[in-house]
Amino acid sequence: MDKTKMTYFKEEDILHFVISEENESNSVELSPNITAELNENGDLIGIEILEASSFIRDSILESAQAKMMDLQKSNKSVEPTS
């Protein structure tokens, strides 16, 4: 497969990434609501995210808050020049 495909199922709030069109023979729950899909060799072929809108919102907010805290720390550590 040349490109990863991403499909969002709005009614179910599921985000699905297809890395390979191979048949899924197993899956592993990475964390609640996130499942890795594997082929018969154990290679990753897809990822499914349930409650995707909440997951993405929370991930973005967490990342933004961490960056803001880093910026605040950086600004406090800079000595004012006169």
C-alpha positions in Angstrom: 0.0 0.0 0.0 1.4 3.4 -1.0 -0.4 5.6 1.6 -2.1 5.2 4.9 -5.8 5.7 4.7 -7.8 7.4 7.4 -11.6 7.0 7.8 -13.8 8.7 10.3 -17.1 7.1 11.1 -19.1 10.1 12.5 -22.1 8.2 13.8 -19.9 5.8 15.8 -17.2 8.3 16.6 -14.5 5.9 15.4 -11.3 6.9 13.6 -9.7 4.1 11.7 -6.2 4.1 10.1 -5.4 1.5 7.5 -1.7 0.9 7.0 -2.0 -2.2 4.9 -4.9 -3.9 3.2 -3.8 -7.3 4.6 -6.3 -9.4 6.5 -6.4 -8.8 10.3 -5.6 -11.9 12.2 -5.2 -10.4 15.7 -5.5 -7.2 17.6 -4.0 -5.7 20.7 -5.6 -3.2 23.0 -3.0 -0.5 23.4 -5.1 1.5 25.9 -8.8 1.9 26.5 -10.4 2.7 23.2 -7.3 2.3 21.1 -6.7 -1.0 19.3 -3.7 -2.1 17.1 -4.7 -4.4 14.3 -2.1 -7.0 13.3 -1.6 -9.4 10.3 -0.7 -13.1 10.7 3.0 -12.1 11.1 2.2 -9.7 14.0 2.9 -6.7 11.8 0.8 -3.5 12.4 -1.8 -3.1 9.6 -4.2 -0.7 11.3 -5.3 1.3 14.3 -8.8 1.9 15.5 -9.7 4.7 18.0 -13.0 4.6 19.7 -14.5 7.8 21.0 -12.1 9.5 18.6 -13.3 13.1 19.0 -12.7 13.0 22.8 -9.4 11.3 22.4 -8.1 13.9 19.9 -9.5 16.8 21.8 -7.9 15.6 25.1 -4.6 14.8 23.3 -4.4 18.3 21.8 -5.3 20.0 25.0 -2.7 18.0 27.0 0.0 18.8 24.4 -0.9 22.5 24.3 -0.9 22.7 28.2 2.5 21.0 28.3 4.0 23.4 25.8 2.4 26.4 27.6 4.0 25.2 30.9 7.4 24.9 29.2 7.1 28.4 27.8 6.2 29.8 31.2 9.2 28.0 32.8 11.4 29.4 30.0 10.2 32.9 30.4 10.8 32.8 34.2 14.3 31.5 33.8 15.3 34.4 31.5 17.1 37.1 33.5 15.9 40.6 32.7 18.6 42.8 31.1 18.9 46.5 31.9 
